[in-house]
Amino acid sequence: MRALVQRVSQASVSIDGEITGSIDAGLVILVGIHEDDDEEDVTYIVSKTLNLRIFSNNTGGDEAGRFDRSALDIHANLLVISQFTLYGDTRRGRRPSFSHAMPPEPAAALFDCTLRLFEQTGLNVQTGQFQAHMLVSIHNDGPGFHHDRLC
């Protein structure tokens, strides 16, 4: 199981022009499910995501620039989206293979399990629709990249 986690100031998902989920400050979590995943993987991903210390009292980190608070600590909003393309294999040819992504029916059940675990935290959890063509709007909220050398 893979989760791409992005801290956002706001985000939404729409299907056929209608917004189905929308959050203010919090996390967008794109979830990819591998053909071998099970409920143990779901539990791990949900726990890991909820406990990542990527927030601070202020958006810039503590005095030393560190992030020391989790989504649970700040009662973050969550927008959770199924994203089978996280298992796209591009090692051969020009067209990705998705052969290691779980087939839709069992993946839908594991994604629902994932949503239930996130919802059990009491946090505001929004989502789109499994297997639908979704447009996700993300307003990233994070520090800029700094590098001392020019590439």
FENGIDA-V492552 format. One record per backbone hydrogen bond with DSSP energy under -1.0 kcal/mol. NH is the residue of the N-H (numbers start at 1). CO is the residue of the C=O. E is the energy in kcal/mol with one decimal. If there is no record, write none. Layout:
nh=NH co=CO e=E
nh=NH co=CO e=E
//
This chain:
nh=2 co=32 e=-2.5
nh=4 co=30 e=-2.5
nh=6 co=28 e=-2.5
nh=8 co=26 e=-2.7
nh=9 co=139 e=-2.8
nh=11 co=23 e=-2.1
nh=12 co=137 e=-2.2
nh=13 co=21 e=-2.6
nh=14 co=135 e=-2.3
nh=15 co=18 e=-2.6
nh=18 co=15 e=-1.9
nh=20 co=13 e=-2.6
nh=21 co=13 e=-1.4
nh=23 co=11 e=-3.0
nh=26 co=8 e=-2.1
nh=27 co=77 e=-2.7
nh=28 co=6 e=-2.7
nh=29 co=79 e=-3.0
nh=30 co=4 e=-2.7
nh=31 co=81 e=-3.0
nh=32 co=2 e=-2.9
nh=35 co=100 e=-2.7
nh=37 co=34 e=-1.9
nh=42 co=38 e=-1.6
nh=43 co=39 e=-2.5
nh=44 co=40 e=-2.0
nh=45 co=41 e=-2.6
nh=46 co=42 e=-2.7
nh=47 co=43 e=-2.3
nh=48 co=44 e=-2.9
nh=49 co=45 e=-2.6
nh=50 co=46 e=-2.5
nh=51 co=47 e=-1.6
nh=54 co=52 e=-1.5
nh=55 co=69 e=-2.4
nh=61 co=58 e=-1.5
nh=62 co=66 e=-3.0
nh=65 co=62 e=-2.7
nh=68 co=55 e=-1.1
nh=69 co=55 e=-2.7
nh=72 co=50 e=-1.4
nh=74 co=70 e=-1.7
nh=76 co=71 e=-2.4
nh=77 co=25 e=-1.4
nh=78 co=124 e=-2.9
nh=79 co=27 e=-2.6
nh=80 co=126 e=-2.7
nh=81 co=29 e=-2.7
nh=83 co=31 e=-3.4
nh=86 co=83 e=-1.8
nh=87 co=84 e=-2.0
nh=88 co=85 e=-1.9
nh=89 co=97 e=-3.0
nh=97 co=89 e=-2.2
nh=101 co=98 e=-1.6
nh=102 co=33 e=-2.7
nh=107 co=103 e=-2.1
nh=108 co=104 e=-2.7
nh=109 co=105 e=-1.4
nh=110 co=106 e=-2.0
nh=111 co=107 e=-2.7
nh=112 co=108 e=-2.4
nh=113 co=109 e=-1.9
nh=114 co=110 e=-2.2
nh=115 co=111 e=-2.5
nh=116 co=112 e=-2.4
nh=117 co=113 e=-2.2
nh=118 co=114 e=-2.2
nh=119 co=115 e=-2.8
nh=120 co=116 e=-2.0
nh=121 co=118 e=-1.3
nh=122 co=119 e=-1.9
nh=126 co=78 e=-3.0
nh=132 co=129 e=-2.1
nh=135 co=14 e=-2.5
nh=137 co=12 e=-3.0
nh=139 co=10 e=-2.3
nh=141 co=7 e=-2.5
//
